[in-house]
Amino acid sequence: MSPVIPIQAAASRGCADAPVLRERGQREVFCGLTGIIWLHRKIQDAFFLVVGSRTCAHLIQSAAGVMIFAEPRFATAIIDERDLAGLADCNEELDRVVTRLIERRPEIKLLFLVGSCPSEVIKLDLSRAASRLSGRFSPDVRVLNYSGSGIETTFTQGEDACLASLVPSLPASPEAVAPELMVVGALADVVEDQFARLFGQLGIGPVRFFPPRHANRLPPVGANTRFLLAQPFLADTALALEARGARRLAAPFPLGVEGTTAWLQAAATAFGVSATTFDAVTAPGRERAAAALARQRVQLEGKRIFFFPDSQLEIPLARFLSRELGMALAEVGTPYLHRAHMAEELALLPEGTVLSEGQHVENQLDRCRAARPDIVVCGLGLANPLEAEGLTTKWAIELVFTPIHGYEQAADLAELFSRPLVRRLRLAA
Ligand code: SF4
């Protein structure tokens, strides 16, 4: 049997009831438009039309890089001074842009109008625009809307808002059908395939992934739906699914051997999979990942890590890095702490971990400098200044762009942290 890191004994509640430092102040995060970069790759016949300013256009263009070989499936309808003068013109202009786009790109089946700070400031009602345009273009094209605005949000909330806007479009499960599993949160296709194989071997099915790869494969939802969150930033999506009768399976997130095993176990328990089958199916993945992690542990053990609040992945990452790689947690900051979704993660964090929620960037920079961690996880805006001060950094956004979930990716995830440390050591040598 493979070595499994034991889930912490029930006697210790880790950080389940730990105090949290709540901060409100200036924040250094990307906005929700960033999610378009991974969502447009995931839903292969969806188009994301940002209704925003030149700044918004610049942000997604530079985040996505320049696409040479494929026509991108995102764009920005620029709100200019003329639009600011009259909303009626703005709506007409938007209808014109959408009509032209749909005529030119017949492969588009799902169009998201994505709100931004400027569209919110001028109170452009994109939900009315979406239903007006949906009326005109359905059933060929469904038009939905959500906000990616950076006002009071962080970048992963773009995915949450997008998926929550899709939930009302999911077909209803027929009543009295057997329980079905839904995995919620955009995963790299390769990871999705690995999980689908594991669930298949466990005898759990049907399993649906949300978001799907194609707009015409929206998973059904209803009282028979049991869902596992694959990402920790999907609070609104979870609420919307629950409102449609689905039930969340509480679990840590599938990062590292321990998180992946516990996440799969939550589904196995709900679907009545025997312990013997579970062990036999998961053992090869656990063993491979544990062996690969042992190599990374050499670089990371004993190193101190400081998390600025950014992706909302911070708590599951801290759990993985401390328990499976022996790293010490200087501070774990998160933009929002969803106590219910994080309950299993918090219980696994070492007691006494410094947790913070929200951001006051100056105060947090002071704490970070005082802690002198070996590595800092932060947004792009903070990384360069901190590097210039001699600190080693890891960009939080890379953790969302890279496949990091599941057994086969556990060592790659660890390597994202060891690589900058090794590079710093080489530079210092
Ligand atoms: S949505 Fe707001 S924060 Fe994001 S790029 Fe546009 S203006 Fe900037």
Residues whose N, C-alpha, C, O or C-beta is under 5 A from the ligand:
A	BS01	SF4	C31 L33 G52 T55 C56 L59 S116 C117 G148 S149 G150
